Amino acid sequence: MVDSAQVRITTTDGRLLGAGTRAGGHVLTCAHVLARDEPGRAFRVEFPLARPGLSVEAELVSWRPRGEDLAVVKPAGALPFSAPPLCDGLASAGHEFRCFGYPAGHPDGVWTEGRVVGQAGHGLQLEAASDRGLALQRGFSGAPVWDTRLRAVIGIVAIADTTAGVRTGFGIAGATLRGCVPDLPDPRVTEYLRVRGPSGTVSIVPLSGECVVHATLTVGRPGPGRLPDIPLGSADERWISRNHCALERDPESGRWTVRDLGSRNGTLLRVGGELETLSETTRLRPGDVICVRAGLTADHRQRLWELEYVDELHSVPAPGPNE
C-alpha cells in the first residue's frame, strides 16, 4: 500500500518538479512544489514504485499558496490501481513514519524514516531518524507521510527546519488534506483500542474506518528489524514476548477477538472488574481490557500495559463474570 501513495510530478516535457501524494482519484502536493502556477496548467504524474514507467497527463485543479500551501492535481482518466487510505493523522503521535522524496542528487527518489512527534498547530511535527536516511529537506515537500503502524497516509511533508544538524520537519495533516478532495471514503473511527502504558502514557489504535486494512493485529515487544502492529515498550522489555498476543477480526461477524500467542508471561483480560488469564480465543466486548505484564514496581506490584477495547456504536457495559 505504501508504494501506491508515491507520486513523481514533472512538467509535460519531463522536468522533475517534486513529490506528490495520491488521494482517491487526485494527487496532492504543496503549492510551492508547482511554483507559480494557476488552475488549468498541465503536468505529468508518474508512479515510480506502484507502476514503473506509467506516466499520465494531469491538470492542476486547485492551487492554494497562501496559508495552506496546497495544490490538487487531477490525472486524466482512471488509474489502474487503488489509492491508499488517507487518515487524519491526529492519533499518530509516537508512531514511526516513512517518506519517499526527490532531494538534490536523487532524481529517482530516496527513502527516509523517523517518528511523528505530534500535532503542531494544524499540522504534524516530524523527526527524521539520524540512523535511517536523510534529514527532511527540500525535495520531500508534497511526499506522503506513511504511518507504519496504521499502514496509511497521515499527511504530506510541507517544510523542513534547515538549521544545521536539525532533522525536524512539518507536515500538513490528513484532516486538512481530506477537505481538498471530494468523494474520499469515510475515515471516522468508532472502534479502537485505548492503549495505556505503565507510566500512564495513552495512545489510540483504530480498529475501524478506512485506515484499518488488516484483519489481524499482533501485539508484542519490538525487536531488531521487526515492529509488531501494536508495539509495547522497548526491545529491552523482557517481560513481554515479541509475539505476545493477537487481535483478529472475524470475517463473518466483523467482531474482534483476542488470543494469546504462547507468550512467556501470559495475556490477561479484565472483564467486569475481574482479571483473568486468557486461555482461549475470546471475543472482545466494549469495556474489556487486555492486560500485558511489564514487570514489577519497587514494592512488588504488577506493572501493566492496558489495552481497553472501545466500540462507540455498541457502548454498552461489558458483562460481569457471571453474565
PyMOL commands that set and color helices and strands:
alter all, ss='L'
color gray80, all
select helices_A, chain A and resi 2-5+31-34+174-178+312-314
alter helices_A, ss='H'
color red, helices_A
select strands_A, chain A and resi 6-10+16-23+26-29+42-47+51-64+70-75+96-101+110-120+123-133+144-147+152-160+168-173+191-196+202-206+216-220+230-231+245-249+256-260+268-271+274-277+282-283+289-296+302-311
alter strands_A, ss='S'
color yellow, strands_A
deselect
rebuild
show_as cartoon
